[in-house]
């Protein structure tokens, strides 16, 4: 969850929101065209969202009494997962 499509989609949405300023103005919205983007605030928001998703998934696993390993792993075959020790 920490890398991949969810963080990418959130950052893409942020970029689209910035590009929409001119469209919003054309639709009658009062928008400050000179407003700047706060990279640190965006990163904090993305990380906060990912953290909440991760906790939600961990909670669901705990509710079902499924053991969770915070490790890098690889699927070896249909019945085997290799967990890497670092």
HTML snippet that shows the backbone in 3Dmol.js (N, CA, C, O; Angstrom):
<script src="https://3Dmol.org/build/3Dmol-min.js"></script>
<div id="view" style="width:600px;height:400px;position:relative"></div>
<script>
const pdb = `
ATOM      1  N   UNK A   1       0.812  -1.187   0.000  1.00  0.00           N
ATOM      2  CA  UNK A   1       0.000   0.000   0.000  1.00  0.00           C
ATOM      3  C   UNK A   1       0.864   1.262   0.000  1.00  0.00           C
ATOM      4  O   UNK A   1       0.421   2.318  -0.451  1.00  0.00           O
ATOM      5  N   UNK A   2       2.091   1.153   0.504  1.00  0.00           N
ATOM      6  CA  UNK A   2       2.938   2.341   0.631  1.00  0.00           C
ATOM      7  C   UNK A   2       3.445   2.864  -0.701  1.00  0.00           C
ATOM      8  O   UNK A   2       3.737   4.052  -0.839  1.00  0.00           O
ATOM      9  N   UNK A   3       3.550   1.990  -1.666  1.00  0.00           N
ATOM     10  CA  UNK A   3       3.988   2.386  -2.996  1.00  0.00           C
ATOM     11  C   UNK A   3       2.996   1.826  -4.000  1.00  0.00           C
ATOM     12  O   UNK A   3       2.272   0.877  -3.701  1.00  0.00           O
ATOM     13  N   UNK A   4       2.963   2.400  -5.170  1.00  0.00           N
ATOM     14  CA  UNK A   4       2.084   1.841  -6.188  1.00  0.00           C
ATOM     15  C   UNK A   4       0.942   2.765  -6.543  1.00  0.00           C
ATOM     16  O   UNK A   4       1.079   3.988  -6.528  1.00  0.00           O
ATOM     17  N   UNK A   5      -0.188   2.159  -6.862  1.00  0.00           N
ATOM     18  CA  UNK A   5      -1.253   2.908  -7.507  1.00  0.00           C
ATOM     19  C   UNK A   5      -1.950   3.911  -6.590  1.00  0.00           C
ATOM     20  O   UNK A   5      -2.321   4.983  -7.067  1.00  0.00           O
ATOM     21  N   UNK A   6      -2.147   3.626  -5.310  1.00  0.00           N
ATOM     22  CA  UNK A   6      -2.890   4.554  -4.455  1.00  0.00           C
ATOM     23  C   UNK A   6      -2.139   5.884  -4.282  1.00  0.00           C
ATOM     24  O   UNK A   6      -2.729   6.936  -4.526  1.00  0.00           O
ATOM     25  N   UNK A   7      -0.853   5.879  -3.867  1.00  0.00           N
ATOM     26  CA  UNK A   7      -0.148   7.160  -3.777  1.00  0.00           C
ATOM     27  C   UNK A   7      -0.073   7.874  -5.133  1.00  0.00           C
ATOM     28  O   UNK A   7      -0.195   9.096  -5.208  1.00  0.00           O
ATOM     29  N   UNK A   8       0.129   7.099  -6.195  1.00  0.00           N
ATOM     30  CA  UNK A   8       0.205   7.707  -7.528  1.00  0.00           C
ATOM     31  C   UNK A   8      -1.118   8.386  -7.885  1.00  0.00           C
ATOM     32  O   UNK A   8      -1.127   9.494  -8.421  1.00  0.00           O
ATOM     33  N   UNK A   9      -2.220   7.726  -7.590  1.00  0.00           N
ATOM     34  CA  UNK A   9      -3.532   8.305  -7.910  1.00  0.00           C
ATOM     35  C   UNK A   9      -3.792   9.566  -7.094  1.00  0.00           C
ATOM     36  O   UNK A   9      -4.350  10.534  -7.611  1.00  0.00           O
ATOM     37  N   UNK A  10      -3.396   9.563  -5.829  1.00  0.00           N
ATOM     38  CA  UNK A  10      -3.587  10.752  -5.004  1.00  0.00           C
ATOM     39  C   UNK A  10      -2.765  11.928  -5.533  1.00  0.00           C
ATOM     40  O   UNK A  10      -3.249  13.059  -5.564  1.00  0.00           O
ATOM     41  N   UNK A  11      -1.533  11.664  -5.946  1.00  0.00           N
ATOM     42  CA  UNK A  11      -0.694  12.735  -6.509  1.00  0.00           C
ATOM     43  C   UNK A  11      -1.224  13.194  -7.864  1.00  0.00           C
ATOM     44  O   UNK A  11      -1.170  14.381  -8.186  1.00  0.00           O
ATOM     45  N   UNK A  12      -1.728  12.270  -8.643  1.00  0.00           N
ATOM     46  CA  UNK A  12      -2.321  12.627  -9.937  1.00  0.00           C
ATOM     47  C   UNK A  12      -3.537  13.521  -9.713  1.00  0.00           C
ATOM     48  O   UNK A  12      -3.709  14.523 -10.407  1.00  0.00           O
ATOM     49  N   UNK A  13      -4.381  13.160  -8.747  1.00  0.00           N
ATOM     50  CA  UNK A  13      -5.554  13.975  -8.432  1.00  0.00           C
ATOM     51  C   UNK A  13      -5.129  15.387  -8.035  1.00  0.00           C
ATOM     52  O   UNK A  13      -5.756  16.365  -8.443  1.00  0.00           O
ATOM     53  N   UNK A  14      -4.061  15.493  -7.238  1.00  0.00           N
ATOM     54  CA  UNK A  14      -3.559  16.801  -6.819  1.00  0.00           C
ATOM     55  C   UNK A  14      -3.165  17.634  -8.039  1.00  0.00           C
ATOM     56  O   UNK A  14      -3.477  18.822  -8.116  1.00  0.00           O
ATOM     57  N   UNK A  15      -2.475  16.996  -8.994  1.00  0.00           N
ATOM     58  CA  UNK A  15      -2.069  17.705 -10.214  1.00  0.00           C
ATOM     59  C   UNK A  15      -3.293  18.150 -11.016  1.00  0.00           C
ATOM     60  O   UNK A  15      -3.342  19.277 -11.509  1.00  0.00           O
ATOM     61  N   UNK A  16      -4.267  17.269 -11.141  1.00  0.00           N
ATOM     62  CA  UNK A  16      -5.483  17.623 -11.882  1.00  0.00           C
ATOM     63  C   UNK A  16      -6.227  18.771 -11.213  1.00  0.00           C
ATOM     64  O   UNK A  16      -6.750  19.655 -11.892  1.00  0.00           O
ATOM     65  N   UNK A  17      -6.275  18.760  -9.874  1.00  0.00           N
ATOM     66  CA  UNK A  17      -6.952  19.833  -9.147  1.00  0.00           C
ATOM     67  C   UNK A  17      -6.288  21.182  -9.449  1.00  0.00           C
ATOM     68  O   UNK A  17      -6.974  22.190  -9.614  1.00  0.00           O
ATOM     69  N   UNK A  18      -4.962  21.196  -9.520  1.00  0.00           N
ATOM     70  CA  UNK A  18      -4.252  22.431  -9.849  1.00  0.00           C
ATOM     71  C   UNK A  18      -4.530  22.895 -11.270  1.00  0.00           C
ATOM     72  O   UNK A  18      -4.667  24.091 -11.529  1.00  0.00           O
ATOM     73  N   UNK A  19      -4.611  21.938 -12.185  1.00  0.00           N
ATOM     74  CA  UNK A  19      -4.868  22.287 -13.587  1.00  0.00           C
ATOM     75  C   UNK A  19      -6.298  22.764 -13.816  1.00  0.00           C
ATOM     76  O   UNK A  19      -6.581  23.398 -14.833  1.00  0.00           O
ATOM     77  N   UNK A  20      -7.192  22.471 -12.894  1.00  0.00           N
ATOM     78  CA  UNK A  20      -8.604  22.829 -13.067  1.00  0.00           C
ATOM     79  C   UNK A  20      -8.902  24.295 -12.764  1.00  0.00           C
ATOM     80  O   UNK A  20     -10.030  24.744 -12.968  1.00  0.00           O
ATOM     81  N   UNK A  21      -7.933  25.036 -12.291  1.00  0.00           N
ATOM     82  CA  UNK A  21      -8.201  26.424 -11.915  1.00  0.00           C
ATOM     83  C   UNK A  21      -8.840  27.213 -13.051  1.00  0.00           C
ATOM     84  O   UNK A  21      -9.834  27.907 -12.840  1.00  0.00           O
ATOM     85  N   UNK A  22      -8.282  27.115 -14.242  1.00  0.00           N
ATOM     86  CA  UNK A  22      -8.822  27.868 -15.384  1.00  0.00           C
ATOM     87  C   UNK A  22     -10.223  27.393 -15.749  1.00  0.00           C
ATOM     88  O   UNK A  22     -11.078  28.203 -16.107  1.00  0.00           O
ATOM     89  N   UNK A  23     -10.462  26.094 -15.663  1.00  0.00           N
ATOM     90  CA  UNK A  23     -11.794  25.569 -15.949  1.00  0.00           C
ATOM     91  C   UNK A  23     -12.795  26.057 -14.903  1.00  0.00           C
ATOM     92  O   UNK A  23     -13.935  26.379 -15.236  1.00  0.00           O
ATOM     93  N   UNK A  24     -12.367  26.114 -13.631  1.00  0.00           N
ATOM     94  CA  UNK A  24     -13.250  26.588 -12.574  1.00  0.00           C
ATOM     95  C   UNK A  24     -13.635  28.052 -12.812  1.00  0.00           C
ATOM     96  O   UNK A  24     -14.794  28.432 -12.647  1.00  0.00           O
ATOM     97  N   UNK A  25     -12.663  28.854 -13.196  1.00  0.00           N
ATOM     98  CA  UNK A  25     -12.926  30.267 -13.472  1.00  0.00           C
ATOM     99  C   UNK A  25     -13.928  30.398 -14.615  1.00  0.00           C
ATOM    100  O   UNK A  25     -14.849  31.212 -14.555  1.00  0.00           O
ATOM    101  N   UNK A  26     -13.741  29.590 -15.652  1.00  0.00           N
ATOM    102  CA  UNK A  26     -14.655  29.621 -16.794  1.00  0.00           C
ATOM    103  C   UNK A  26     -16.070  29.212 -16.391  1.00  0.00           C
ATOM    104  O   UNK A  26     -17.039  29.590 -17.050  1.00  0.00           O
ATOM    105  N   UNK A  27     -16.188  28.446 -15.317  1.00  0.00           N
ATOM    106  CA  UNK A  27     -17.504  27.993 -14.838  1.00  0.00           C
ATOM    107  C   UNK A  27     -18.077  28.913 -13.760  1.00  0.00           C
ATOM    108  O   UNK A  27     -19.122  28.619 -13.180  1.00  0.00           O
ATOM    109  N   UNK A  28     -17.392  30.021 -13.495  1.00  0.00           N
ATOM    110  CA  UNK A  28     -17.932  31.005 -12.565  1.00  0.00           C
ATOM    111  C   UNK A  28     -17.382  30.951 -11.151  1.00  0.00           C
ATOM    112  O   UNK A  28     -17.798  31.746 -10.309  1.00  0.00           O
ATOM    113  N   UNK A  29     -16.467  30.044 -10.864  1.00  0.00           N
ATOM    114  CA  UNK A  29     -15.874  29.969  -9.528  1.00  0.00           C
ATOM    115  C   UNK A  29     -14.890  31.107  -9.334  1.00  0.00           C
ATOM    116  O   UNK A  29     -14.204  31.514 -10.271  1.00  0.00           O
ATOM    117  N   UNK A  30     -14.825  31.620  -8.113  1.00  0.00           N
ATOM    118  CA  UNK A  30     -13.843  32.633  -7.753  1.00  0.00           C
ATOM    119  C   UNK A  30     -12.598  31.890  -7.267  1.00  0.00           C
ATOM    120  O   UNK A  30     -12.585  31.359  -6.157  1.00  0.00           O
ATOM    121  N   UNK A  31     -11.565  31.853  -8.087  1.00  0.00           N
ATOM    122  CA  UNK A  31     -10.365  31.072  -7.800  1.00  0.00           C
ATOM    123  C   UNK A  31      -9.149  31.978  -7.857  1.00  0.00           C
ATOM    124  O   UNK A  31      -9.019  32.808  -8.757  1.00  0.00           O
ATOM    125  N   UNK A  32      -8.264  31.811  -6.894  1.00  0.00           N
ATOM    126  CA  UNK A  32      -7.005  32.561  -6.902  1.00  0.00           C
ATOM    127  C   UNK A  32      -6.036  31.840  -7.838  1.00  0.00           C
ATOM    128  O   UNK A  32      -5.462  30.813  -7.476  1.00  0.00           O
ATOM    129  N   UNK A  33      -5.859  32.380  -9.032  1.00  0.00           N
ATOM    130  CA  UNK A  33      -4.972  31.744 -10.017  1.00  0.00           C
ATOM    131  C   UNK A  33      -3.520  31.734  -9.561  1.00  0.00           C
ATOM    132  O   UNK A  33      -2.725  30.932 -10.051  1.00  0.00           O
ATOM    133  N   UNK A  34      -3.167  32.607  -8.636  1.00  0.00           N
ATOM    134  CA  UNK A  34      -1.781  32.690  -8.183  1.00  0.00           C
ATOM    135  C   UNK A  34      -1.521  31.834  -6.942  1.00  0.00           C
ATOM    136  O   UNK A  34      -0.415  31.846  -6.400  1.00  0.00           O
ATOM    137  N   UNK A  35      -2.524  31.099  -6.496  1.00  0.00           N
ATOM    138  CA  UNK A  35      -2.334  30.244  -5.317  1.00  0.00           C
ATOM    139  C   UNK A  35      -1.225  29.235  -5.602  1.00  0.00           C
ATOM    140  O   UNK A  35      -1.132  28.683  -6.698  1.00  0.00           O
ATOM    141  N   UNK A  36      -0.392  29.010  -4.599  1.00  0.00           N
ATOM    142  CA  UNK A  36       0.736  28.096  -4.793  1.00  0.00           C
ATOM    143  C   UNK A  36       0.406  26.715  -4.221  1.00  0.00           C
ATOM    144  O   UNK A  36      -0.541  26.543  -3.454  1.00  0.00           O
ATOM    145  N   UNK A  37       1.211  25.757  -4.620  1.00  0.00           N
ATOM    146  CA  UNK A  37       1.054  24.378  -4.153  1.00  0.00           C
ATOM    147  C   UNK A  37       2.045  24.130  -3.027  1.00  0.00           C
ATOM    148  O   UNK A  37       3.210  24.520  -3.108  1.00  0.00           O
ATOM    149  N   UNK A  38       1.562  23.468  -1.966  1.00  0.00           N
ATOM    150  CA  UNK A  38       2.409  23.154  -0.813  1.00  0.00           C
ATOM    151  C   UNK A  38       2.761  21.669  -0.879  1.00  0.00           C
ATOM    152  O   UNK A  38       1.966  20.819  -0.478  1.00  0.00           O
ATOM    153  N   UNK A  39       3.953  21.364  -1.384  1.00  0.00           N
ATOM    154  CA  UNK A  39       4.387  19.977  -1.572  1.00  0.00           C
ATOM    155  C   UNK A  39       4.369  19.206  -0.250  1.00  0.00           C
ATOM    156  O   UNK A  39       3.906  18.067  -0.198  1.00  0.00           O
ATOM    157  N   UNK A  40       4.874  19.831   0.817  1.00  0.00           N
ATOM    158  CA  UNK A  40       4.927  19.152   2.116  1.00  0.00           C
ATOM    159  C   UNK A  40       3.529  18.800   2.623  1.00  0.00           C
ATOM    160  O   UNK A  40       3.328  17.730   3.197  1.00  0.00           O
ATOM    161  N   UNK A  41       2.568  19.694   2.412  1.00  0.00           N
ATOM    162  CA  UNK A  41       1.193  19.417   2.843  1.00  0.00           C
ATOM    163  C   UNK A  41       0.602  18.261   2.033  1.00  0.00           C
ATOM    164  O   UNK A  41      -0.114  17.422   2.580  1.00  0.00           O
ATOM    165  N   UNK A  42       0.900  18.219   0.729  1.00  0.00           N
ATOM    166  CA  UNK A  42       0.401  17.129  -0.105  1.00  0.00           C
ATOM    167  C   UNK A  42       0.993  15.797   0.352  1.00  0.00           C
ATOM    168  O   UNK A  42       0.274  14.808   0.487  1.00  0.00           O
ATOM    169  N   UNK A  43       2.316  15.774   0.592  1.00  0.00           N
ATOM    170  CA  UNK A  43       2.974  14.542   1.031  1.00  0.00           C
ATOM    171  C   UNK A  43       2.385  14.083   2.361  1.00  0.00           C
ATOM    172  O   UNK A  43       2.123  12.895   2.551  1.00  0.00           O
ATOM    173  N   UNK A  44       2.176  15.021   3.280  1.00  0.00           N
ATOM    174  CA  UNK A  44       1.593  14.681   4.580  1.00  0.00           C
ATOM    175  C   UNK A  44       0.190  14.089   4.400  1.00  0.00           C
ATOM    176  O   UNK A  44      -0.158  13.109   5.059  1.00  0.00           O
ATOM    177  N   UNK A  45      -0.601  14.673   3.524  1.00  0.00           N
ATOM    178  CA  UNK A  45      -1.944  14.162   3.260  1.00  0.00           C
ATOM    179  C   UNK A  45      -1.934  12.774   2.642  1.00  0.00           C
ATOM    180  O   UNK A  45      -2.709  11.907   3.045  1.00  0.00           O
ATOM    181  N   UNK A  46      -1.055  12.559   1.658  1.00  0.00           N
ATOM    182  CA  UNK A  46      -0.944  11.239   1.015  1.00  0.00           C
ATOM    183  C   UNK A  46      -0.489  10.207   2.040  1.00  0.00           C
ATOM    184  O   UNK A  46      -1.067   9.124   2.129  1.00  0.00           O
ATOM    185  N   UNK A  47       0.540  10.536   2.812  1.00  0.00           N
ATOM    186  CA  UNK A  47       1.041   9.588   3.808  1.00  0.00           C
ATOM    187  C   UNK A  47      -0.002   9.291   4.882  1.00  0.00           C
ATOM    188  O   UNK A  47      -0.117   8.156   5.344  1.00  0.00           O
ATOM    189  N   UNK A  48      -0.759  10.308   5.275  1.00  0.00           N
ATOM    190  CA  UNK A  48      -1.819  10.098   6.261  1.00  0.00           C
ATOM    191  C   UNK A  48      -2.898   9.170   5.742  1.00  0.00           C
ATOM    192  O   UNK A  48      -3.397   8.314   6.473  1.00  0.00           O
ATOM    193  N   UNK A  49      -3.257   9.340   4.479  1.00  0.00           N
ATOM    194  CA  UNK A  49      -4.279   8.478   3.870  1.00  0.00           C
ATOM    195  C   UNK A  49      -3.781   7.039   3.791  1.00  0.00           C
ATOM    196  O   UNK A  49      -4.518   6.108   4.115  1.00  0.00           O
ATOM    197  N   UNK A  50      -2.544   6.853   3.367  1.00  0.00           N
ATOM    198  CA  UNK A  50      -1.966   5.507   3.259  1.00  0.00           C
ATOM    199  C   UNK A  50      -1.874   4.861   4.641  1.00  0.00           C
ATOM    200  O   UNK A  50      -2.178   3.677   4.790  1.00  0.00           O
ATOM    201  N   UNK A  51      -1.458   5.626   5.655  1.00  0.00           N
ATOM    202  CA  UNK A  51      -1.378   5.099   7.016  1.00  0.00           C
ATOM    203  C   UNK A  51      -2.750   4.622   7.489  1.00  0.00           C
ATOM    204  O   UNK A  51      -2.865   3.550   8.084  1.00  0.00           O
ATOM    205  N   UNK A  52      -3.784   5.410   7.228  1.00  0.00           N
ATOM    206  CA  UNK A  52      -5.126   5.010   7.670  1.00  0.00           C
ATOM    207  C   UNK A  52      -5.592   3.750   6.938  1.00  0.00           C
ATOM    208  O   UNK A  52      -6.237   2.891   7.539  1.00  0.00           O
ATOM    209  N   UNK A  53      -5.273   3.634   5.655  1.00  0.00           N
ATOM    210  CA  UNK A  53      -5.628   2.418   4.920  1.00  0.00           C
ATOM    211  C   UNK A  53      -4.896   1.209   5.500  1.00  0.00           C
ATOM    212  O   UNK A  53      -5.496   0.155   5.713  1.00  0.00           O
ATOM    213  N   UNK A  54      -3.590   1.370   5.755  1.00  0.00           N
ATOM    214  CA  UNK A  54      -2.802   0.268   6.312  1.00  0.00           C
ATOM    215  C   UNK A  54      -3.360  -0.197   7.648  1.00  0.00           C
ATOM    216  O   UNK A  54      -3.482  -1.400   7.882  1.00  0.00           O
ATOM    217  N   UNK A  55      -3.703   0.745   8.534  1.00  0.00           N
ATOM    218  CA  UNK A  55      -4.261   0.369   9.836  1.00  0.00           C
ATOM    219  C   UNK A  55      -5.600  -0.335   9.658  1.00  0.00           C
ATOM    220  O   UNK A  55      -5.898  -1.292  10.373  1.00  0.00           O
ATOM    221  N   UNK A  56      -6.395   0.123   8.726  1.00  0.00           N
ATOM    222  CA  UNK A  56      -7.681  -0.523   8.467  1.00  0.00           C
ATOM    223  C   UNK A  56      -7.508  -1.964   8.019  1.00  0.00           C
ATOM    224  O   UNK A  56      -8.216  -2.858   8.484  1.00  0.00           O
ATOM    225  N   UNK A  57      -6.555  -2.187   7.106  1.00  0.00           N
ATOM    226  CA  UNK A  57      -6.293  -3.547   6.627  1.00  0.00           C
ATOM    227  C   UNK A  57      -5.760  -4.432   7.748  1.00  0.00           C
ATOM    228  O   UNK A  57      -6.161  -5.589   7.873  1.00  0.00           O
ATOM    229  N   UNK A  58      -4.852  -3.887   8.568  1.00  0.00           N
ATOM    230  CA  UNK A  58      -4.309  -4.665   9.686  1.00  0.00           C
ATOM    231  C   UNK A  58      -5.425  -5.024  10.673  1.00  0.00           C
ATOM    232  O   UNK A  58      -5.464  -6.137  11.198  1.00  0.00           O
ATOM    233  N   UNK A  59      -6.321  -4.077  10.914  1.00  0.00           N
ATOM    234  CA  UNK A  59      -7.445  -4.337  11.814  1.00  0.00           C
ATOM    235  C   UNK A  59      -8.342  -5.446  11.290  1.00  0.00           C
ATOM    236  O   UNK A  59      -8.801  -6.294  12.055  1.00  0.00           O
ATOM    237  N   UNK A  60      -8.590  -5.441   9.993  1.00  0.00           N
ATOM    238  CA  UNK A  60      -9.412  -6.494   9.397  1.00  0.00           C
ATOM    239  C   UNK A  60      -8.735  -7.856   9.531  1.00  0.00           C
ATOM    240  O   UNK A  60      -9.397  -8.856   9.811  1.00  0.00           O
ATOM    241  N   UNK A  61      -7.427  -7.895   9.331  1.00  0.00           N
ATOM    242  CA  UNK A  61      -6.697  -9.155   9.486  1.00  0.00           C
ATOM    243  C   UNK A  61      -6.767  -9.635  10.933  1.00  0.00           C
ATOM    244  O   UNK A  61      -6.982 -10.822  11.181  1.00  0.00           O
ATOM    245  N   UNK A  62      -6.587  -8.722  11.890  1.00  0.00           N
ATOM    246  CA  UNK A  62      -6.639  -9.096  13.303  1.00  0.00           C
ATOM    247  C   UNK A  62      -8.028  -9.614  13.678  1.00  0.00           C
ATOM    248  O   UNK A  62      -8.147 -10.584  14.427  1.00  0.00           O
ATOM    249  N   UNK A  63      -9.076  -8.974  13.162  1.00  0.00           N
ATOM    250  CA  UNK A  63     -10.449  -9.418  13.435  1.00  0.00           C
ATOM    251  C   UNK A  63     -10.679 -10.853  12.977  1.00  0.00           C
ATOM    252  O   UNK A  63     -11.450 -11.594  13.586  1.00  0.00           O
ATOM    253  N   UNK A  64     -10.005 -11.235  11.904  1.00  0.00           N
ATOM    254  CA  UNK A  64     -10.159 -12.580  11.349  1.00  0.00           C
ATOM    255  C   UNK A  64      -9.076 -13.537  11.859  1.00  0.00           C
ATOM    256  O   UNK A  64      -8.965 -14.675  11.404  1.00  0.00           O
ATOM    257  N   UNK A  65      -8.273 -13.040  12.824  1.00  0.00           N
ATOM    258  CA  UNK A  65      -7.188 -13.818  13.434  1.00  0.00           C
ATOM    259  C   UNK A  65      -6.196 -14.352  12.403  1.00  0.00           C
ATOM    260  O   UNK A  65      -5.743 -15.493  12.484  1.00  0.00           O
ATOM    261  N   UNK A  66      -5.870 -13.491  11.427  1.00  0.00           N
ATOM    262  CA  UNK A  66      -4.880 -13.822  10.399  1.00  0.00           C
ATOM    263  C   UNK A  66      -3.555 -13.206  10.821  1.00  0.00           C
ATOM    264  O   UNK A  66      -3.484 -12.015  11.124  1.00  0.00           O
ATOM    265  N   UNK A  67      -2.509 -14.019  10.840  1.00  0.00           N
ATOM    266  CA  UNK A  67      -1.181 -13.540  11.238  1.00  0.00           C
ATOM    267  C   UNK A  67      -0.623 -12.623  10.151  1.00  0.00           C
ATOM    268  O   UNK A  67      -0.661 -12.947   8.964  1.00  0.00           O
ATOM    269  N   UNK A  68      -0.110 -11.483  10.577  1.00  0.00           N
ATOM    270  CA  UNK A  68       0.424 -10.472   9.671  1.00  0.00           C
ATOM    271  C   UNK A  68       1.928 -10.366   9.865  1.00  0.00           C
ATOM    272  O   UNK A  68       2.403 -10.247  10.994  1.00  0.00           O
ATOM    273  N   UNK A  69       2.672 -10.409   8.779  1.00  0.00           N
ATOM    274  CA  UNK A  69       4.129 -10.220   8.809  1.00  0.00           C
ATOM    275  C   UNK A  69       4.449  -8.950   8.042  1.00  0.00           C
ATOM    276  O   UNK A  69       4.106  -8.830   6.866  1.00  0.00           O
ATOM    277  N   UNK A  70       5.098  -8.011   8.694  1.00  0.00           N
ATOM    278  CA  UNK A  70       5.511  -6.776   8.026  1.00  0.00           C
ATOM    279  C   UNK A  70       6.874  -7.039   7.376  1.00  0.00           C
ATOM    280  O   UNK A  70       7.896  -6.509   7.812  1.00  0.00           O
ATOM    281  N   UNK A  71       6.867  -7.857   6.340  1.00  0.00           N
ATOM    282  CA  UNK A  71       8.094  -8.313   5.685  1.00  0.00           C
ATOM    283  C   UNK A  71       7.908  -8.298   4.172  1.00  0.00           C
ATOM    284  O   UNK A  71       6.788  -8.286   3.663  1.00  0.00           O
ATOM    285  N   UNK A  72       9.029  -8.300   3.475  1.00  0.00           N
ATOM    286  CA  UNK A  72       9.028  -8.484   2.031  1.00  0.00           C
ATOM    287  C   UNK A  72       8.906  -9.979   1.762  1.00  0.00           C
ATOM    288  O   UNK A  72       9.587 -10.782   2.400  1.00  0.00           O
ATOM    289  N   UNK A  73       8.045 -10.356   0.825  1.00  0.00           N
ATOM    290  CA  UNK A  73       7.836 -11.778   0.549  1.00  0.00           C
ATOM    291  C   UNK A  73       7.631 -11.985  -0.947  1.00  0.00           C
ATOM    292  O   UNK A  73       7.426 -11.040  -1.708  1.00  0.00           O
ATOM    293  N   UNK A  74       7.694 -13.235  -1.334  1.00  0.00           N
ATOM    294  CA  UNK A  74       7.503 -13.620  -2.732  1.00  0.00           C
ATOM    295  C   UNK A  74       6.653 -14.885  -2.777  1.00  0.00           C
ATOM    296  O   UNK A  74       6.807 -15.778  -1.944  1.00  0.00           O
ATOM    297  N   UNK A  75       5.761 -14.951  -3.752  1.00  0.00           N
ATOM    298  CA  UNK A  75       4.961 -16.158  -3.932  1.00  0.00           C
ATOM    299  C   UNK A  75       5.798 -17.153  -4.721  1.00  0.00           C
ATOM    300  O   UNK A  75       6.210 -16.879  -5.849  1.00  0.00           O
ATOM    301  N   UNK A  76       6.045 -18.311  -4.116  1.00  0.00           N
ATOM    302  CA  UNK A  76       6.871 -19.349  -4.736  1.00  0.00           C
ATOM    303  C   UNK A  76       6.008 -20.241  -5.624  1.00  0.00           C
ATOM    304  O   UNK A  76       6.356 -20.501  -6.776  1.00  0.00           O
ATOM    305  N   UNK A  77       4.887 -20.706  -5.086  1.00  0.00           N
ATOM    306  CA  UNK A  77       3.935 -21.510  -5.853  1.00  0.00           C
ATOM    307  C   UNK A  77       2.560 -21.339  -5.212  1.00  0.00           C
ATOM    308  O   UNK A  77       2.380 -20.487  -4.342  1.00  0.00           O
ATOM    309  N   UNK A  78       1.608 -22.136  -5.635  1.00  0.00           N
ATOM    310  CA  UNK A  78       0.226 -21.977  -5.171  1.00  0.00           C
ATOM    311  C   UNK A  78       0.065 -22.177  -3.669  1.00  0.00           C
ATOM    312  O   UNK A  78      -0.945 -21.758  -3.102  1.00  0.00           O
ATOM    313  N   UNK A  79       1.034 -22.806  -3.012  1.00  0.00           N
ATOM    314  CA  UNK A  79       0.906 -23.097  -1.584  1.00  0.00           C
ATOM    315  C   UNK A  79       2.072 -22.588  -0.743  1.00  0.00           C
ATOM    316  O   UNK A  79       2.160 -22.906   0.443  1.00  0.00           O
ATOM    317  N   UNK A  80       2.970 -21.800  -1.342  1.00  0.00           N
ATOM    318  CA  UNK A  80       4.185 -21.395  -0.629  1.00  0.00           C
ATOM    319  C   UNK A  80       4.476 -19.919  -0.803  1.00  0.00           C
ATOM    320  O   UNK A  80       4.449 -19.393  -1.916  1.00  0.00           O
ATOM    321  N   UNK A  81       4.758 -19.249   0.319  1.00  0.00           N
ATOM    322  CA  UNK A  81       5.210 -17.863   0.312  1.00  0.00           C
ATOM    323  C   UNK A  81       6.562 -17.821   0.991  1.00  0.00           C
ATOM    324  O   UNK A  81       6.725 -18.336   2.098  1.00  0.00           O
ATOM    325  N   UNK A  82       7.531 -17.211   0.335  1.00  0.00           N
ATOM    326  CA  UNK A  82       8.866 -17.065   0.908  1.00  0.00           C
ATOM    327  C   UNK A  82       8.971 -15.678   1.530  1.00  0.00           C
ATOM    328  O   UNK A  82       8.805 -14.668   0.846  1.00  0.00           O
ATOM    329  N   UNK A  83       9.249 -15.634   2.837  1.00  0.00           N
ATOM    330  CA  UNK A  83       9.403 -14.377   3.564  1.00  0.00           C
ATOM    331  C   UNK A  83      10.893 -14.103   3.702  1.00  0.00           C
ATOM    332  O   UNK A  83      11.649 -14.958   4.162  1.00  0.00           O
ATOM    333  N   UNK A  84      11.310 -12.908   3.301  1.00  0.00           N
ATOM    334  CA  UNK A  84      12.732 -12.549   3.335  1.00  0.00           C
ATOM    335  C   UNK A  84      13.083 -11.923   4.671  1.00  0.00           C
ATOM    336  O   UNK A  84      12.350 -11.076   5.181  1.00  0.00           O
ATOM    337  N   UNK A  85      14.191 -12.335   5.227  1.00  0.00           N
ATOM    338  CA  UNK A  85      14.693 -11.798   6.488  1.00  0.00           C
ATOM    339  C   UNK A  85      15.806 -10.790   6.185  1.00  0.00           C
ATOM    340  O   UNK A  85      16.758 -11.112   5.475  1.00  0.00           O
ATOM    341  N   UNK A  86      15.688  -9.597   6.711  1.00  0.00           N
ATOM    342  CA  UNK A  86      16.710  -8.574   6.516  1.00  0.00           C
ATOM    343  C   UNK A  86      17.298  -8.176   7.835  1.00  0.00           C
ATOM    344  O   UNK A  86      18.182  -7.320   7.883  1.00  0.00           O
TER     345      UNK A  86
END
`;
const viewer = $3Dmol.createViewer("view");
viewer.addModel(pdb, "pdb");
viewer.setStyle({}, {cartoon: {color: "spectrum"}});
viewer.zoomTo();
viewer.render();
</script>
